[in-house]
Amino acid sequence: MKETANMEKVDAAAEAFGNERLRWLIGKGDVLLQRGDLTPERLKQLMEQTVREEIDRSYILGELKDGPATITEIAKATMMEKDYILENLLALMKWNMVEIVGEDKREYIYARKEV
């Protein structure tokens, strides 16, 4: 069971590094530094935060590959905090990757959106 969870995290990380948001930040980092828009420390913080968010979002999407789930179910599978999952689901909904497909015991059910 633990090996499966670790492999899912590795898969999520691999998927995250192909993400457009992260590629943009890496590509523009030098320009932002040269123009003085960011300090090296702030760029490092942004990159670390973006990597973490993209890995976690990929991990959440991976949990939804098997079918729709509630935040409670996703939290149990990923060991992430419910508030953090909600924050990321809202971002994924904004990017048209996740949708609400129902409700169970006063909790929304989320699913990957077919594009």
Backbone as a ProteinNet text record, in pm:
[ID]
protein_1_A
[PRIMARY]
MKETANMEKVDAAAEAFGNERLRWLIGKGDVLLQRGDLTPERLKQLMEQTVREEIDRSYILGELKDGPATITEIAKATMMEKDYILENLLALMKWNMVEIVGEDKREYIYARKEV
[TERTIARY]
82.6	0	87.4	191.5	279	355.6	398.5	469.9	380.6	252.6	158	142.8	129.9	117.1	242.5	358.9	483.1	492.8	451.6	454.4	356.5	241.8	145	204.6	281.2	346.3	454.1	527.5	629.7	563.2	455.3	381.2	328.7	278.2	226.5	338.7	455.2	569.1	611.6	617.6	655.6	556.7	429.4	326.7	336.4	365.1	373.7	486.1	597.7	710.7	685.1	582.7	543.5	439	399.2	292.6	336.3	246.5	274.2	309.1	240.8	264.7	408.3	455.6	591.2	693.5	669.5	761.1	770.6	658.5	659.2	747.7	731	807.7	956.7	992	1132.2	1187.4	1111	1155.1	1168.1	1080.9	1080.3	1161	1207.1	1277.7	1394.9	1480	1596.5	1554.8	1453.2	1405.5	1352.7	1274.8	1218.8	1328.3	1433.9	1547.4	1621.7	1647.3	1722.8	1648.1	1516.9	1437.7	1418.5	1453.7	1437.4	1298.5	1216.4	1080.9	1080.8	1183.1	1194.4	1337	1349.2	1481.2	1508.2	1633.5	1662.4	1588.7	1578	1509.5	1360.5	1298.3	1155.2	1130	1218.2	1203.4	1213.4	1308.3	1322.7	1195.6	1139.9	1015.4	901.7	888.6	781.1	796.8	919.6	942.3	909.6	953.7	924.2	774.4	706.4	561.5	489.8	531.7	468	490.3	610.6	638.9	550.8	545.7	464.3	317.4	263.9	122.7	95.4	182.2	159	167.4	260.5	268.1	141	98.7	-22.6	-146.4	-155.8	-271.6	-270.8	-153.7	-144.2	-183.3	-143.4	-177.2	-329.1	-391	-536.9	-605.5	-558.8	-616.4	-599	-485.5	-462.1	-562.9	-600.1	-701.1	-837.3	-862.1	-991.5	-994.1	-881.4	-878.9	-966.3	-973.1	-1052.2	-1200.6	-1235.4	-1375.2	-1395.8	-1517.7	-1550.4	-1526.3	-1496.2	-1470.1	-1501.3	-1527.9	-1548.6	-1412.8	-1411.4	-1287.8	-1242.5	-1335	-1300.7	-1231	-1282.6	-1221.8	-1083.1	-1069.8	-939.6	-839.5	-885.1	-798	-749	-837.8	-800	-696	-713.3	-621.9	-487.3	-488.4	-365.8	-295.6	-365.5	-313.7	-291.7	-365.8	-359.2	-474	-456.2	-560.2	-678	-798.8	-918.6	-921.3	-882.6	-882.5	-786.6	-673	-573.1	-626	-694.3	-753.7	-857.9	-943.3	-1045.7	-981.8	-879.3	-809.1	-758.4	-703.6	-650.8	-761.3	-869	-982.1	-1043	-1049.7	-1101.9	-1013.9	-882.3	-791.6	-811.8	-826.4	-847.3	-981.5	-1081.6	-1210.7	-1196.6	-1120.4	-1097.6	-1032.9	-942.6	-872.8	-949.9	-1075.2	-1165.2	-1115.3	-1051.9	-999	-1081.6	-1159.1	-1239.9	-1377.3	-1478.2	-1613.5	-1683.9	-1788.4	-1873.1	-1978.5	-1990.6	-2084.4	-2197.3	-2196.9	-2304	-2275.9	-2354.5	-2341.3	-2372.8	-2297.4	-2318.5	-2299.4	-2402.6	-2396.6	-2344.5	-2402.5	-2370.5	-2227.3	-2170.6	-2034.7	-2036.7	-1974.2	-1969.7	-1883.6	-1921.7	-1845	-1776.9	-1647.3	-1567.2	-1521.6	-1509.9	-1463.6	-1375	-1287.9	-1207.6	-1303.1	-1277.7	-1363.7	-1306	-1391.6	-1351.1	-1350.3	-1237.5	-1224.4	-1242.6
-119.2	0	126.1	128	244.1	263.6	154.4	165.6	225.1	187.3	241.7	392.1	435.5	579.3	653.9	595.9	660.8	670.3	568.1	571.8	675.5	688.7	791.2	930.4	950.8	1079.8	1105.5	1003	1017	1051.2	982.6	1012.9	1155.9	1199.9	1336.4	1438	1408.5	1499.7	1507.1	1393.9	1392.4	1473.3	1457.8	1532.5	1682	1716.8	1857.3	1929.8	1862.1	1928.4	1955.7	1896.5	1927.1	2036.5	2088.6	2187.5	2322.1	2385.4	2514.6	2623.5	2626.8	2729.8	2724.6	2604.6	2588.1	2619.2	2573.2	2602.2	2752.7	2823.9	2969.5	3035.5	2997.5	3057.8	3030.5	2909.8	2876.1	2956.7	2965.3	3037.5	3187.2	3244.1	3388.7	3431.6	3336.9	3369.3	3463.3	3434.3	3519.9	3661	3670.8	3802.3	3881.5	3816.2	3883.6	3929.8	3850.7	3889.6	4008.9	4002.7	4109.7	4242.5	4237.3	4360.7	4411.9	4331	4370.9	4347.3	4272.6	4243.2	4146.7	4062.7	3964.3	3960.6	3929.1	3901.2	3752.6	3710.9	3566.9	3485.1	3538.9	3467.3	3450.5	3557.7	3551.9	3457.3	3458.4	3364.9	3221.1	3195.5	3060.4	3019.5	3112.8	3084	3051.9	3134.9	3113.8	2980.3	2945.3	2818.7	2700.6	2707.4	2598.6	2585.5	2697.9	2696.2	2640.5	2684.1	2638.4	2489.8	2442.8	2299.1	2219.8	2263.1	2192.7	2190.8	2306.1	2313.1	2225.5	2229.2	2151.1	2001.4	1960.5	1818.4	1777.9	1859.8	1826.8	1824.8	1918.9	1920.3	1799.3	1759.9	1639.2	1516	1514.7	1404.2	1397.7	1513.4	1518.9	1470.5	1516.9	1471.9	1321.3	1270.6	1126.6	1048.9	1103.3	1037.8	1038.2	1137.5	1145.5	1062.8	1005	919.4	796.5	746.8	627	656	783.7	821.6	938.1	992.2	1106.6	1077.5	1183.6	1167.5	1296.8	1283.3	1399.4	1445.2	1562.2	1611.1	1515.7	1464.1	1369.5	1246.7	1194.7	1076.7	1108.4	1225.4	1265.9	1284.8	1347.2	1369.4	1237.2	1141.3	1010.3	943	954.5	889.4	960.7	1093.6	1171.1	1215.5	1207.2	1254.1	1406	1477.4	1623.8	1680.3	1804.3	1873.5	1907.8	1898.5	1925.3	2067.5	2166.5	2305.1	2322.5	2256.6	2264.6	2197.5	2086.4	2017.1	2107	2168.6	2257.6	2371.7	2432.6	2541.9	2496.6	2377.6	2326.4	2282.4	2228	2192.3	2317.2	2425.8	2551	2600.1	2588.8	2627.3	2535.9	2407.5	2312.3	2336.5	2379.3	2413.3	2539.4	2635.5	2759.6	2729.4	2632.7	2594.6	2489.6	2465.1	2376	2231.4	2188.1	2052.2	1962.2	2024.5	1952	2017.3	1935.9	1988.4	1918.2	1982.2	1921.7	1840.5	1713.7	1625.4	1575.2	1613.7	1570.6	1611.3	1551.9	1581.5	1454.1	1431.8	1315.9	1358.7	1345.2	1381.9	1523.7	1617.5	1759.9	1792	1707.3	1729.8	1713.1	1807.4	1799.7	1682.4	1629.8	1524.1	1586	1568	1626.4	1518.1	1557.1	1464.4	1539.6	1465.4	1523.9	1562.4	1675.1	1721.3	1673.7	1613.9	1569.2	1688.3	1713.3	1831.2	1793.8
0	0	0	84.6	93.6	-36.9	-100	-227.3	-335.2	-336.2	-433.1	-412.9	-288.3	-258.6	-301.6	-278	-319.1	-471.1	-541.6	-688	-741.3	-676.5	-716.7	-698.5	-591.9	-569.6	-674.6	-711	-815.1	-947.9	-980.3	-1103.5	-1102	-987	-975	-995	-940.4	-956.7	-1103.2	-1170.1	-1311.3	-1394.6	-1365.9	-1438.1	-1408.3	-1283.8	-1243.9	-1316.3	-1339.1	-1403.8	-1551.2	-1606.4	-1742.9	-1749.8	-1634.5	-1627.8	-1684.2	-1756	-1820.4	-1719.7	-1608	-1506.6	-1455	-1426.9	-1377.7	-1487.5	-1607.5	-1719	-1742.9	-1732	-1751	-1646.4	-1520.6	-1412.8	-1429.8	-1465.9	-1487.8	-1605	-1711.7	-1830.6	-1809.7	-1729.9	-1708.2	-1585.8	-1506.5	-1382.9	-1403.3	-1501.1	-1526.2	-1566.7	-1650.2	-1694.2	-1575.3	-1490.6	-1373.5	-1277.2	-1265.3	-1181.3	-1241.2	-1370.6	-1437.4	-1432.9	-1446.2	-1442.3	-1300.7	-1203	-1064.2	-1009.4	-1084.6	-1038.2	-919.9	-913.6	-805.9	-753.9	-626.1	-570.3	-590.8	-585.7	-597.3	-490.5	-370.7	-262.5	-293.4	-343.7	-376.1	-492.2	-592.4	-704.5	-655.1	-565.9	-509.5	-435.6	-355	-282.5	-378.8	-481.9	-579.9	-651	-686.3	-755.6	-664.7	-539.6	-445.6	-421.8	-405.4	-384.3	-507.1	-624.5	-747.8	-768.4	-744.1	-756.7	-661.2	-535.8	-435.7	-476.3	-518.2	-558	-679.5	-778.1	-899	-872.1	-786.5	-749	-675.7	-580	-504.1	-593.4	-686.5	-777.7	-869.2	-914.1	-996.5	-914.9	-788.7	-699.2	-677.8	-656.5	-640.7	-768.6	-883.6	-1011	-1027.5	-983.1	-989.5	-906.7	-792.6	-708.9	-777.3	-860.3	-929.4	-1058.2	-1096.8	-1216.6	-1198.3	-1075	-1046.6	-1036.5	-1036.5	-1029.6	-935.2	-933.8	-849	-700.9	-625	-481.8	-408.7	-279.7	-192.9	-138.6	-78.7	-17.7	93.3	169.7	276.7	219.4	109.9	46.8	-9	-69.7	-124	-9.5	100.2	215.6	273.7	282.1	336.2	245.9	116.4	22.4	11.1	25.1	2.4	130.1	244.3	372.3	372.3	288.8	285.5	369.7	414	490.3	398.2	451.6	372.6	315.8	396.7	348.3	230.5	238.9	132.4	5.2	21	-93.9	-159.2	-78.8	-133.1	-211.2	-155.4	-223	-361.1	-365.8	-492.4	-587.4	-535.1	-621	-684.3	-608.2	-663.8	-778.4	-762.8	-871.7	-992	-967.9	-1078	-1146.9	-1070.9	-1131.7	-1217	-1168	-1242.1	-1377.4	-1379.7	-1502.9	-1582.5	-1541.4	-1615.3	-1620.1	-1511.7	-1505	-1413.2	-1323.8	-1225.9	-1220.7	-1191.5	-1177.5	-1062.1	-1012.5	-910.1	-982.8	-944	-1014.1	-925.6	-800.1	-711.9	-568.4	-479.5	-337.8	-260.2	-152	-67.3	77.9	157.6	299	318.4	245.7	255.4	213.7	131.4	81.2	-70.5	-140.1	-285.5	-331.2	-446.9	-511.4	-632.3	-640.1	-749.5	-845.9	-973.3	-1076.9	-1173.2	-1238.2	-1346	-1457.3	-1516.1	-1624.4	-1756.8	-1834.8	-1967	-2059.8	-2121.1	-2206.1	-2351.2
[MASK]
+++++++++++++++++++++++++++++++++++++++++++++++++++++++++++++++++++++++++++++++++++++++++++++++++++++++++++++++++++

